Amino acid sequence: MMNFMMMTMATQISRAKRIVRMLERVLKKDHLYNEEELKLIREQLKVARNELARIQEQTSKGFG
């Protein structure tokens, strides 16, 4: 059971990192989006970063 939970957390971390990288790339191409869309993208990036930090904090063993 514990191994499955650790594997699931690793999957969540990698997925969150991938989403953060994707949103950062999208923001670099800001000329393709209007202000409303950019605002939404920035909000989603903030949420993704916070979620990633929360997941990493939960899985951290205190060695780093």
Buried (B, 14 or more C-beta within 10 A) or exposed (E): EEEEEEEEBEEBBEBBBEBBEEBEEBEEEEEEBEEEEBEEBEEBBEEBBEBBEEBBEEEEEEEE
